């Protein structure tokens, strides 16, 4: 079976699909002149990283949710998650951060790799 002349694979190629989505986000960051994008909504985090948020009640969902940071020019988005189960096995582990204890109420400290750009406030645009 084919779609638009391309065969339908038996299983989705999630690595390729995530790479294509990342390329689209990178192109839009470049087009808009935005240096970084912080995604707090579960749908945006899932789109950029493929991460899944576990079900939680309303009180816990606002405190323990995954966050994605996409930095223009970086090869992959950065995932900050309260649970290791949110990360897909095919996601680069070096771009994933979680607190030392999943019950901690202290959010993880961002540890983005140096990107050659200044990290001083006011030196870039964050969306």
ABEGO torsion letter per residue (X at the ends): XBBGGBBBBABBBAAAAAAAAAAAAAAAAAAAGBABBBBABAAAAAAAAGBBBBBBBAAAAAABBBBBBBBBGBABBBBBBABAAABBAABBAAABBBBABAABABBBBBBBBBAGBBABBGABBBX
